């Protein structure tokens, strides 16, 4: 019996991934990195925390690449876009959370993004108060695809993994939720389903409305 839902934030509730793509393309131009290489690398980084993303960038672009300066540049571009344009919510995000809350489901967030950013963005989007607990990237030792972040969220809800659903958009996030023993829902954003992700996806929906229609 499902009692709780644990949501990823980026690409699931907030349309941050499209902004990240823009920032990476801008920074790639500044640093002389080919667009294709930048987009391939960011795809591998989706769902991971800053430490893991740093390791991936060095592996994919080169060990001598100035990764810290690059990541600061992408962050500066992101802050500029956020300040000037805001961050949009994904379709049905607020409706889905309100529906689940109204049905009595327990809600948690498991995001690889830093806590200060998660709290700011959720509050700006008026989604913060839906969640009983937030587990963020700087609150765990191991990033997605490791299962620690989802296991922690489930413990914070005082529920069993099999009583909870992980809602994700990325392969790294799906591996994390499934590895922790949760039922998995994929709502694709920048990365579509693959043969690998289909094996660990219990439900595949085009949007968060699929949750409203099926739970």
LUMPA-563424 format. One line per 8 residues: number of its first residue (from 1); their letters; for each residue z, y, x of N, C-alpha, C. Coordinates in steps of 0.2 Angstrom, whole numbers, plus 5000, padded with zeros to 4 digits. Example, Ala and Ser with C-alpha at 12.3 -4.5 7.8 and 13.67 -1.06 7.14 Angstrom:
1 = as = 5039/4972/5066/5039/4978/5062/5039/4984/5066 ~ 5035/4989/5064/5036/4995/5068/5039/5000/5064 $
This chain:
1 = xxxxxxxx = 5000/4994/5004/5000/5000/5000/5000/5006/5004 ~ 4995/5011/5003/4995/5017/5007/5000/5022/5005 ~ 5004/5024/5010/5009/5029/5008/5008/5036/5012 ~ 5004/5036/5017/5003/5042/5021/4996/5043/5024 ~ 4994/5049/5026/4988/5050/5029/4989/5055/5035 ~ 4986/5053/5041/4987/5057/5047/4980/5059/5049 ~ 4979/5066/5049/4973/5069/5050/4972/5072/5057 ~ 4966/5071/5060/4964/5075/5065/4962/5082/5063 $
9 = xxxxxxxx = 4962/5087/5067/4961/5094/5065/4954/5096/5067 ~ 4952/5096/5073/4945/5098/5075/4940/5094/5073 ~ 4935/5097/5069/4929/5093/5066/4931/5089/5060 ~ 4937/5089/5058/4939/5086/5052/4941/5091/5046 ~ 4946/5095/5048/4949/5100/5044/4946/5107/5046 ~ 4945/5108/5052/4942/5115/5054/4935/5114/5058 ~ 4931/5118/5057/4924/5118/5060/4924/5121/5067 ~ 4929/5118/5071/4930/5121/5078/4925/5118/5083 $
17 = xxxxxxxx = 4922/5112/5081/4918/5108/5086/4911/5112/5087 ~ 4909/5115/5081/4902/5119/5082/4903/5125/5086 ~ 4910/5128/5086/4911/5133/5090/4912/5131/5097 ~ 4915/5125/5098/4915/5123/5105/4908/5122/5108 ~ 4904/5119/5104/4897/5118/5107/4894/5125/5109 ~ 4895/5130/5105/4892/5136/5107/4896/5139/5114 ~ 4902/5138/5114/4906/5140/5120/4903/5136/5126 ~ 4902/5130/5126/4900/5126/5131/4893/5128/5134 $
25 = xxxxxxxx = 4889/5129/5129/4882/5132/5131/4882/5138/5134 ~ 4886/5143/5132/4887/5149/5135/4890/5148/5142 ~ 4895/5144/5143/4898/5143/5150/4893/5139/5154 ~ 4890/5135/5151/4885/5131/5155/4880/5135/5159 ~ 4878/5140/5155/4873/5145/5157/4876/5149/5163 ~ 4882/5151/5162/4886/5155/5167/4886/5151/5174 ~ 4887/5144/5173/4889/5140/5179/4883/5136/5181 ~ 4877/5138/5178/4871/5134/5181/4871/5127/5179 $
33 = xxxxxxxx = 4874/5125/5173/4874/5118/5171/4869/5117/5166 ~ 4865/5112/5166/4859/5110/5162/4862/5109/5155 ~ 4859/5112/5149/4861/5111/5143/4863/5104/5141 ~ 4858/5100/5142/4858/5093/5141/4865/5089/5144 ~ 4866/5091/5150/4872/5089/5154/4878/5091/5150 ~ 4878/5097/5148/4884/5100/5145/4885/5097/5139 ~ 4880/5096/5134/4881/5093/5128/4883/5086/5128 ~ 4880/5082/5133/4882/5075/5134/4890/5075/5136 $
41 = xxxxxxxx = 4892/5079/5140/4899/5079/5143/4904/5081/5137 ~ 4902/5086/5133/4906/5088/5128/4907/5083/5123 ~ 4902/5079/5122/4902/5073/5117/4907/5068/5119 ~ 4908/5067/5126/4913/5062/5129/4920/5065/5128 ~ 4920/5072/5128/4927/5075/5128/4930/5076/5121 ~ 4926/5075/5116/4928/5076/5109/4934/5072/5107 ~ 4939/5075/5105/4945/5071/5103/4950/5070/5108 ~ 4949/5072/5115/4953/5071/5120/4957/5078/5122 $
49 = xxxxxxxx = 4962/5077/5125/4966/5083/5127/4963/5087/5134 ~ 4966/5092/5136/4963/5096/5141/4963/5092/5148 ~ 4968/5088/5149/4969/5084/5155/4963/5079/5156 ~ 4962/5075/5150/4957/5070/5150/4950/5073/5150 ~ 4949/5079/5147/4943/5083/5147/4941/5085/5154 ~ 4946/5087/5157/4945/5089/5164/4943/5083/5169 ~ 4945/5078/5168/4943/5072/5172/4936/5070/5170 ~ 4934/5070/5163/4928/5068/5161/4923/5073/5164 $
57 = xxxxxxxx = 4924/5080/5164/4919/5085/5167/4918/5083/5174 ~ 4923/5082/5178/4923/5081/5185/4918/5075/5186 ~ 4919/5070/5182/4916/5063/5183/4908/5064/5181 ~ 4907/5068/5176/4900/5069/5173/4896/5074/5177 ~ 4899/5080/5179/4895/5085/5182/4896/5085/5189 ~ 4901/5083/5192/4902/5082/5199/4909/5084/5201 ~ 4911/5080/5207/4918/5081/5209/4920/5088/5212 ~ 4914/5092/5214/4915/5098/5217/4915/5104/5212 $
65 = xxxxxxxx = 4913/5102/5206/4912/5107/5201/4919/5111/5200 ~ 4918/5118/5199/4924/5122/5197/4926/5121/5190 ~ 4930/5115/5189/4931/5113/5182/4936/5118/5179 ~ 4941/5121/5182/4946/5125/5180/4943/5132/5177 ~ 4939/5134/5182/4935/5141/5180/4931/5140/5174 ~ 4927/5134/5174/4923/5132/5168/4927/5132/5161 ~ 4933/5128/5162/4937/5127/5156/4940/5134/5153 ~ 4942/5138/5158/4944/5145/5156/4939/5149/5153 $
73 = xxxxxxxx = 4933/5148/5155/4927/5152/5152/4926/5150/5145 ~ 4926/5143/5144/4924/5141/5137/4930/5143/5133 ~ 4936/5143/5135/4942/5146/5131/4941/5153/5130 ~ 4939/5157/5134/4938/5164/5133/4933/5165/5128 ~ 4927/5162/5129/4922/5162/5123/4925/5160/5117 ~ 4929/5155/5116/4931/5152/5110/4936/5158/5107 ~ 4940/5161/5111/4945/5166/5108/4941/5172/5105 ~ 4935/5174/5109/4931/5179/5107/4928/5178/5100 $
81 = xxxxxxxx = 4925/5172/5099/4922/5170/5093/4927/5169/5087 ~ 4933/5166/5089/4938/5166/5084/4940/5173/5081 ~ 4941/5177/5086/4943/5184/5084/4938/5188/5080 ~ 4932/5187/5082/4926/5191/5079/4924/5188/5072 ~ 4924/5181/5072/4921/5178/5066/4925/5173/5062 ~ 4931/5171/5065/4936/5167/5062/4933/5160/5063 ~ 4937/5155/5061/4936/5148/5061/4935/5145/5053 ~ 4930/5143/5052/4929/5140/5045/4932/5133/5044 $
89 = xxxxxxxx = 4935/5132/5038/4937/5125/5036/4931/5121/5034 ~ 4932/5114/5035/4927/5110/5034/4927/5109/5026 ~ 4921/5107/5023/4920/5106/5016/4926/5101/5013 ~ 4929/5104/5008/4934/5100/5004/4941/5099/5008 ~ 4942/5103/5014/4948/5102/5018/4954/5103/5013 ~ 4954/5109/5011/4960/5111/5007/4961/5107/5000 ~ 4955/5106/4997/4956/5102/4991/4958/5095/4992 ~ 4956/5092/4998/4958/5085/5000/4966/5085/5001 $
97 = xxxxxxxx = 4968/5090/5005/4975/5090/5006/4980/5091/5000 ~ 4977/5096/4996/4981/5097/4990/4981/5091/4985 ~ 4975/5088/4985/4975/5082/4981/4980/5076/4983 ~ 4980/5075/4990/4984/5070/4992/4991/5072/4991 ~ 4993/5078/4993/5000/5080/4992/5002/5079/4985 ~ 4998/5081/4980/4999/5080/4973/5000/5073/4971 ~ 4997/5069/4974/4998/5061/4973/5004/5058/4976 ~ 5007/5062/4980/5013/5060/4983/5012/5057/4990 $
105 = xxxxxxxx = 5007/5057/4993/5006/5054/4999/5009/5059/5005 ~ 5012/5056/5010/5015/5059/5015/5009/5061/5020 ~ 5009/5067/5023/5004/5070/5027/5006/5072/5034 ~ 5003/5070/5039/5004/5072/5046/4998/5074/5049 ~ 4998/5077/5055/4992/5079/5059/4993/5076/5066 ~ 4988/5074/5069/4987/5071/5075/4981/5074/5079 ~ 4983/5079/5083/4977/5083/5086/4978/5083/5093 ~ 4973/5082/5097/4973/5083/5105/4974/5090/5107 $
113 = xxxxxxxx = 4973/5095/5103/4973/5102/5104/4981/5104/5105 ~ 4982/5109/5109/4989/5111/5111/4992/5114/5105 ~ 4999/5113/5104/5003/5115/5099/5002/5122/5097 ~ 5002/5126/5101/5002/5134/5100/4995/5135/5096 ~ 4990/5132/5098/4983/5133/5095/4983/5130/5088 ~ 4985/5124/5088/4985/5120/5081/4989/5124/5076 ~ 4995/5126/5078/4999/5130/5073/4996/5137/5071 ~ 4993/5140/5076/4989/5146/5074/4983/5145/5070 $
121 = xxxxxxxx = 4979/5140/5071/4973/5139/5067/4975/5136/5060 ~ 4980/5132/5060/4981/5129/5053/4984/5135/5049 ~ 4988/5139/5052/4991/5144/5048/4986/5149/5045 ~ 4982/5151/5050/4976/5156/5048/4972/5153/5042 ~ 4971/5146/5042/4967/5143/5037/4971/5141/5031 ~ 4977/5143/5031/4982/5141/5025/4982/5134/5024 ~ 4982/5130/5030/4983/5122/5029/4990/5120/5032 ~ 4993/5124/5035/4999/5122/5039/5005/5119/5035 $
129 = xxxxxxxx = 5006/5122/5029/5011/5119/5025/5010/5113/5022 ~ 5004/5110/5022/5003/5103/5019/5006/5098/5023 ~ 5008/5099/5029/5010/5094/5034/5017/5093/5035 ~ 5020/5087/5035/5027/5086/5036/5028/5086/5044 ~ 5023/5084/5048/5024/5084/5055/5018/5085/5059 ~ 5018/5088/5064/5012/5089/5069/5013/5086/5075 ~ 5009/5082/5078/5009/5079/5084/5003/5082/5088 ~ 5004/5085/5093/4998/5089/5097/4997/5086/5104 $
137 = xxxxxxxx = 4992/5088/5107/4990/5085/5113/4995/5086/5119 ~ 4999/5092/5119/5004/5093/5124/5011/5091/5122 ~ 5011/5086/5117/5017/5083/5115/5017/5076/5116 ~ 5012/5073/5119/5012/5066/5121/5009/5065/5128 ~ 5011/5060/5131/5009/5058/5138/5001/5056/5138 ~ 4999/5053/5133/4992/5050/5134/4988/5053/5128 ~ 4982/5055/5130/4977/5057/5125/4973/5052/5121 ~ 4970/5054/5116/4965/5049/5113/4960/5048/5118 $
145 = xxxxxxxx = 4958/5042/5118/4958/5036/5113/4964/5032/5114 ~ 4969/5034/5118/4975/5030/5118/4979/5031/5111 ~ 4983/5026/5109/4985/5026/5102/4992/5030/5102 ~ 4994/5033/5107/5001/5036/5107/5002/5041/5102 ~ 4997/5045/5101/4997/5051/5096/4998/5049/5089 ~ 4994/5044/5087/4995/5041/5080/5001/5037/5079 ~ 5003/5033/5084/5009/5030/5084/5015/5034/5083 ~ 5015/5040/5086/5020/5045/5086/5020/5048/5079 $
153 = xxxxxxxx = 5015/5050/5076/5014/5053/5070/5017/5048/5064 ~ 5015/5042/5065/5018/5037/5060/5025/5036/5060 ~ 5028/5036/5066/5035/5036/5067/5039/5042/5064 ~ 5036/5048/5065/5038/5054/5062/5039/5054/5055 ~ 5034/5050/5052/5034/5050/5044/5039/5044/5042 ~ 5041/5040/5047/5045/5034/5045/5042/5029/5041 ~ 5035/5028/5042/5031/5024/5039/5029/5018/5044 ~ 5026/5013/5041/5023/5008/5045/5015/5010/5046 $
161 = xxxxxxxx = 5012/5008/5052/5005/5009/5053/5001/5007/5048 ~ 5002/5001/5045/4997/4999/5040/4998/5002/5033 ~ 5003/5006/5033/5004/5011/5027/5001/5017/5027 ~ 4997/5019/5033/4994/5025/5034/4987/5025/5036 ~ 4984/5030/5034/4976/5031/5035/4975/5036/5041 ~ 4971/5035/5046/4969/5040/5051/4962/5042/5049 ~ 4962/5049/5048/4956/5052/5046/4953/5056/5052 ~ 4947/5054/5055/4944/5056/5061/4937/5057/5060 $
169 = xxxxxxxx = 4934/5061/5065/4927/5062/5066/4924/5059/5072 ~ 4928/5058/5077/4925/5056/5084/4927/5049/5086 ~ 4923/5046/5090/4925/5039/5092/4931/5039/5096 ~ 4933/5043/5100/4940/5043/5103/4945/5043/5098 ~ 4945/5047/5093/4950/5048/5088/4950/5041/5084 ~ 4945/5038/5082/4945/5032/5079/4948/5026/5083 ~ 4947/5026/5089/4950/5021/5093/4957/5022/5094 ~ 4959/5028/5094/4966/5030/5094/4970/5028/5088 $
177 = xxxxxxxx = 4967/5030/5082/4970/5028/5075/4970/5020/5074 ~ 4965/5017/5076/4964/5010/5074/4969/5006/5079 ~ 4969/5009/5086/4973/5005/5090/4981/5006/5089 ~ 4982/5011/5085/4989/5011/5083/4991/5007/5076 ~ 4985/5004/5073/4986/5000/5068/4985/5003/5061 ~ 4982/5009/5061/4981/5012/5054/4975/5010/5051 ~ 4974/5011/5045/4968/5011/5041/4963/5017/5044 ~ 4957/5016/5045/4953/5021/5048/4948/5024/5043 $
185 = xxxxxxxx = 4947/5030/5043/4942/5034/5039/4938/5038/5044 ~ 4932/5038/5044/4928/5042/5048/4924/5047/5043 ~ 4924/5053/5045/4920/5059/5042/4916/5062/5048 ~ 4910/5060/5049/4907/5062/5055/4906/5070/5055 ~ 4906/5072/5061/4905/5079/5062/4899/5080/5067 ~ 4900/5081/5073/4895/5082/5078/4892/5075/5081 ~ 4896/5070/5080/4894/5063/5082/4894/5059/5077 ~ 4888/5056/5075/4887/5051/5070/4890/5044/5071 $
193 = xxxxxxxx = 4890/5040/5066/4893/5033/5067/4888/5029/5071 ~ 4891/5025/5075/4887/5021/5080/4889/5013/5078 ~ 4886/5009/5081/4887/5002/5080/4895/5000/5083 ~ 4897/5004/5088/4903/5003/5090/4909/5006/5086 ~ 4907/5012/5083/4912/5015/5079/4913/5011/5072 ~ 4907/5009/5070/4907/5005/5063/4911/4999/5063 ~ 4912/4996/5069/4917/4990/5069/4924/4992/5068 ~ 4926/4998/5070/4933/5000/5069/4934/5005/5063 $
201 = xxxxxxxx = 4929/5006/5059/4929/5011/5053/4930/5007/5047 ~ 4935/5008/5043/4936/5005/5037/4933/5008/5031 ~ 4932/5015/5032/4929/5019/5027/4925/5024/5030 ~ 4919/5025/5028/4914/5030/5031/4912/5035/5025 ~ 4914/5041/5026/4912/5046/5020/4908/5052/5023 ~ 4904/5055/5019/4900/5061/5021/4904/5067/5022 ~ 4910/5067/5018/4914/5073/5018/4921/5071/5016 ~ 4926/5075/5016/4933/5074/5014/4933/5072/5006 $
209 = xxxxxxx = 4928/5074/5003/4928/5072/4996/4928/5065/4995 ~ 4926/5061/4999/4926/5054/4999/4933/5051/4998 ~ 4938/5055/5002/4945/5053/5001/4948/5054/4994 ~ 4946/5060/4991/4948/5062/4984/4945/5057/4979 ~ 4939/5054/4981/4936/5050/4976/4938/5042/4977 ~ 4941/5041/4982/4943/5034/4984/4950/5032/4985 ~ 4954/5037/4985/4962/5036/4985/4966/5039/4980 $
